[in-house]
Amino acid sequence: MNHDSFIRECLKLAEQGRGRTGINPMVGSVLVRGETVIATSYYNKYGDFHSERVLLENIEQEIYSDDMLYINLEPCCHQGVTPPCTDIILERGIKNVVFGMVDPDPRISGNGIRRLRWKGVQVIGSVLRSECEYFNRGFVSLRTKGRPWITLKRAHTKSGEFSKPDGSPLKITSKEQDLWSHAFLRAKHDAILVGIGTVLADDPELTVRLNKKIMQLWKIILDPQLRIPASAPVLDNRAIVITTPEFFASKDAEKIRRTGARVFGVPIEHGNFSWSDLWKILTTPTESFFGIASILVEGGAKTWETFKKAGMVDEEVVLVGE
């Protein structure tokens, strides 16, 4: 049995939930008989039933003892917003489970596997562990570091310049590099983050521009003195403006909220926004906001240095233009 190919199929399915699962992982499930896939599912959005439960509650045909259930993440075994997935696996008589990675959540972390084995289920894994962990790197970071996964992206010319001598914007990357950035960076993160300097200088929209329907990412603007104009194109119902408590309750903040954007007040510590307060705001689900597990930091230079000096960069991508 080629376990790798079916785990990769789980990851393809899980990708369909990107942008909607919030602080929860992206998960896909595949039920296989012999070498044939007979049912699939994926975790659609935060608060919905998990992938395994969706598959096993919707399949109408009989499940055989040699059928194999593939999941890219260890099944949960605790009662949270939704019931434990180990329960439905046992109830439907699944005898073989193949998983991609152990769940880093301390409430699970191998307990789901142990429960299934104790009940006589053959459990195989981890399969493609590194691939599965990188795929859900935001979720892993939240559970192990208490903050989102952070990718820093910057661009400079071959001579090292990232702006014109007067500080004004300089077009650096090619069309091909821009397309790659949208497809493999912006489209693969929950949020994009910039400082107010970038907004005032470039007037960006900070969207994912691809020729297909895709969930737009959240747009985080760090703006201590709330200098962003209410007319800025970046402001809409996917924008999050981080300012200080002093400006949080101001009339300007109300104008910004009327665009649909969220405004939060975060105190300053040691010259920067309090990291702990910032992460709490960005990773706490509230109503239509499901939390953020991964952030693409795009600029500018001051913002880059702030994150790097604080040790808040997990991955760095540098694009070199002409």
C-alpha positions in Angstrom: 0.0 0.0 0.0 1.4 3.4 -1.0 0.7 5.4 2.1 2.5 8.5 0.9 0.2 9.1 -2.1 -2.9 8.9 0.1 -1.5 11.2 2.7 -0.7 13.7 -0.1 -4.3 13.4 -1.2 -5.4 14.3 2.3 -3.2 17.4 2.1 -4.8 18.4 -1.3 -8.2 18.1 0.3 -7.2 20.0 3.4 -6.0 22.9 1.2 -9.6 23.7 0.4 -10.1 24.8 4.0 -7.3 27.4 3.8 -8.3 30.8 5.1 -11.4 29.4 6.9 -10.1 27.2 9.6 -8.6 30.0 11.6 -6.4 28.8 14.6 -7.4 25.2 13.9 -5.5 22.9 11.5 -6.3 22.2 7.9 -7.2 18.5 7.6 -8.3 16.1 4.9 -9.5 12.5 5.1 -9.5 9.7 2.6 -11.1 6.3 3.0 -9.4 3.6 0.9 -10.5 0.1 -0.1 -7.7 -1.8 -1.6 -6.1 0.9 -3.8 -9.4 2.6 -4.5 -10.6 5.8 -2.8 -14.2 5.4 -1.8 -14.8 8.6 0.2 -13.1 11.9 1.0 -13.7 15.0 3.1 -11.9 18.0 4.6 -12.3 20.4 7.5 -14.3 23.3 5.9 -14.1 26.0 8.5 -13.7 26.9 12.2 -16.6 25.5 14.3 -17.6 22.8 11.7 -17.3 19.1 12.4 -13.8 17.8 11.8 -12.8 16.0 8.6 -13.0 12.4 9.9 -16.5 12.9 11.4 -17.8 14.5 8.2 -16.5 11.6 6.1 -17.8 8.9 8.4 -21.2 10.4 9.1 -21.9 10.9 5.4 -20.7 7.6 4.0 -23.7 5.3 3.4 -22.0 2.1 2.3 -20.8 -0.6 4.6 -17.3 -0.2 6.0 -15.1 -3.3 5.7 -12.5 -4.4 8.3 -9.6 -4.0 5.8 -10.6 -0.4 4.7 -8.0 2.2 5.6 -8.7 5.7 6.9 -6.0 8.3 6.0 -5.7 11.6 7.8 -2.9 14.1 7.6 -3.3 14.9 11.4 -3.8 12.6 14.4 -7.5 12.3 15.2 -8.6 14.4 18.2 -9.7 12.6 21.4 -11.2 15.4 23.5 -14.5 17.3 23.6 -14.0 20.8 22.3 -16.2 22.8 20.0 -17.0 19.5 18.3 -17.0 15.9 19.5 -13.9 13.7 19.5 -13.0 12.1 16.2 -11.8 9.0 17.8 -15.4 8.3 18.9 -16.8 8.3 15.4 -13.9 6.2 14.1 -14.6 3.5 16.7 -18.4 3.8 16.2 -18.2 3.2 12.5 -15.9 0.2 12.9 -12.7 1.6 11.3 -9.9 -1.0 11.9 -7.0 0.7 10.1 -5.9 4.4 10.5 -2.9 6.0 8.8 -2.0 9.5 10.0 0.5 12.1 8.8 1.6 13.8 12.0 1.0 13.8 15.7 -1.2 16.6 16.9 1.0 19.1 18.9 -2.0 20.2 21.0 -1.1 19.0 24.6 -4.7 17.8 25.0 -4.1 15.3 22.3 -0.3 14.8 21.5 -0.4 11.0 21.0 -3.5 10.4 23.1 -5.7 9.9 20.1 -3.4 7.3 18.7 -3.1 5.5 22.0 -6.9 5.5 22.4 -7.4 3.9 19.0 -4.7 1.3 19.6 -6.1 0.4 23.0 -9.5 -0.3 21.3 -7.8 -2.6 18.8 -7.4 -0.3 15.8 -4.2 -0.7 13.7 -2.6 2.8 13.6 0.2 3.6 11.2 2.3 6.8 11.2 3.7 9.2 11.1 3.7 9.3 7.3 5.3 12.3 5.5 5.6 13.9 9.0 7.8 16.8 7.9 5.6 17.6 4.9 2.5 17.5 7.0 4.0 19.7 9.8 5.1 22.3 7.3 1.7 22.3 5.6 0.1 23.1 9.0 3.1 25.2 10.3 0.8 27.9 11.5 -1.2 25.5 13.7 2.1 23.9 14.9 3.5 27.3 15.8 0.4 28.3 17.8 0.6 25.1 19.8 4.3 25.1 20.4 5.3 28.9 20.5 2.0 30.5 21.4 2.1 32.7 18.3 1.4 32.5 14.5 4.1 31.3 12.1 5.8 34.3 10.6 7.3 34.6 7.2 9.3 37.7 6.4 9.4 38.7 2.7 11.6 41.4 1.5 13.0 42.5 -1.9 16.0 44.4 -3.0 18.0 45.1 -6.1 21.3 43.3 -6.9 23.1 46.3 -5.3 21.1 46.0 -2.1 18.6 48.9 -2.6 15.0 48.6 -1.5 13.9 52.1 -2.1 14.9 55.2 -4.0 17.5 57.5 -2.4 14.8 59.9 -1.1 12.9 56.9 0.5 10.1 56.8 -2.1 9.0 53.4 -3.5 11.2 51.6 -6.0 9.8 48.9 -8.2 12.1 45.9 -7.8 10.5 42.6 -8.6 9.5 41.3 -12.0 6.0 40.3 -13.1 7.1 36.6 -12.7 8.3 37.2 -9.2 5.1 39.1 -8.3 3.0 36.2 -9.5 5.1 33.7 -7.5 4.7 35.9 -4.4 0.9 35.9 -4.7 0.6 32.2 -5.4 3.1 30.8 -3.0 3.3 33.5 -0.2 0.2 35.6 0.0 -2.1 32.7 -0.9 -0.5 30.4 1.6 -0.8 32.6 4.7 -3.8 33.7 6.8 -2.6 37.4 7.0 -0.3 39.9 5.5 1.3 42.6 7.8 2.8 46.0 7.0 3.7 49.1 8.9 1.9 52.4 8.4 4.9 53.7 6.5 4.3 51.2 3.7 0.6 52.1 3.5 1.2 55.9 3.3 4.0 55.5 0.8 2.6 52.8 -1.5 -1.2 53.0 -1.0 -1.5 49.2 -1.4 -4.6 47.0 -1.4 -2.7 44.0 0.0 -4.8 41.4 -1.8 -4.1 38.1 -3.5 -4.3 38.7 -7.2 -4.7 35.4 -8.9 -7.0 34.2 -11.7 -9.2 32.1 -9.5 -11.5 32.3 -6.6 -9.6 32.4 -3.4 -10.2 33.4 0.2 -8.6 36.8 0.7 -6.1 37.1 3.5 -6.4 39.3 6.6 -4.5 42.6 6.3 -2.8 43.8 9.4 -1.5 47.4 9.6 0.7 48.5 12.5 -0.2 52.1 13.1 0.7 53.4 16.6 -0.5 57.0 16.0 -3.4 56.0 13.8 -2.2 58.0 10.7 -4.0 55.8 8.2 -6.7 57.8 6.3 -10.2 56.3 6.2 -10.0 56.5 2.4 -7.0 54.1 2.2 -7.7 51.3 -0.3 -6.4 48.7 2.1 -9.4 49.3 4.5 -12.3 46.9 4.2 -13.8 44.1 6.2 -10.5 42.0 6.0 -8.4 44.8 7.5 -7.1 44.9 11.1 -5.5 48.1 12.3 -3.3 47.9 15.4 -2.9 51.2 17.2 -2.3 52.2 20.8 -5.0 52.5 23.5 -4.7 56.3 23.3 -6.0 56.3 19.7 -8.3 53.2 20.0 -11.3 55.2 21.2 -10.7 58.3 19.0 -13.0 59.7 16.3 -10.5 58.7 13.7 -10.8 55.1 14.9 -14.6 55.3 14.4 -14.1 56.5 10.9 -11.9 53.6 10.2 -14.4 51.1 11.7 -17.1 52.4 9.4 -15.0 51.0 6.4 -15.6 47.6 7.9 -12.0 47.3 9.3 -11.3 46.2 12.9 -9.3 48.5 15.1 -7.5 47.2 18.2 -5.6 49.1 20.9 -2.3 47.4 22.0 0.1 49.0 24.5 3.7 49.8 23.7 6.4 48.0 25.5 10.1 48.8 24.9 9.4 50.8 21.9 7.2 48.2 20.1 3.7 46.9 20.4 3.4 44.3 23.2 3.9 41.0 21.5 1.8 39.0 24.0 -1.1 41.4 23.7 -0.8 41.4 19.9 -0.8 37.6 19.7 -3.7 37.3 22.0 -5.8 39.6 19.8 -4.8 37.9 16.6 -5.3 34.4 17.8 -8.6 34.7 19.7 -11.7 33.8 17.7 -14.6 36.2 17.9 -17.8 35.8 15.9 -16.8 36.0 12.2 -13.1 36.2 13.0 -11.6 32.7 13.5 -8.1 33.8 14.4 -4.8 33.9 12.5 -2.2 31.1 12.4 0.3 32.4 9.8 1.5 35.9 8.9 3.4 37.2 5.9 5.4 40.3 6.9 6.0 42.4 3.8 7.4 45.6 5.1 8.9 48.1 5.2 12.4 48.0 6.5 11.5 49.3 10.0 8.9 46.5 10.3 11.4 43.9 9.1 14.0 44.9 11.7 11.4 45.0 14.5 10.4 41.4 13.8 14.0 40.1 13.3 15.4 41.8 16.4 12.5 40.3 18.5 13.3 36.8 17.1 9.8 36.6 15.6 10.8 35.3 12.1 10.4 31.6 11.3 11.2 31.9 7.6 12.7 34.6 5.4 12.2 35.0 1.7 14.3 37.4 -0.3 13.5 38.4 -3.8 16.3 40.0 -5.8 15.4 42.2 -8.7 17.4 44.1 -11.2 
